[in-house]
């Protein structure tokens, strides 16, 4: 049996969809715009920001886990 090497598989021309071609062109354009600029000038992606605030998350956790805790305590002590 003949097993093609990784290099052989990678060298095959695979047709790009129009969407892939558009994204590749956009990426190449961004890369050429970055060329030669210091890191401080290059626009970086924003950090992930949670859609819910820490206070709201704590309140939700208290409601869910606090309710569970109170239910367990009532079942243990007030059979």
Secondary structure, DSSP 8 states (H G I E B T S, - for coil): -----HHHHHTS-----HHHHHHHHHHHHHHHHHTT--TTTS--------SS-HHHHHHHHHHHHHHHHHHHHHHHH--
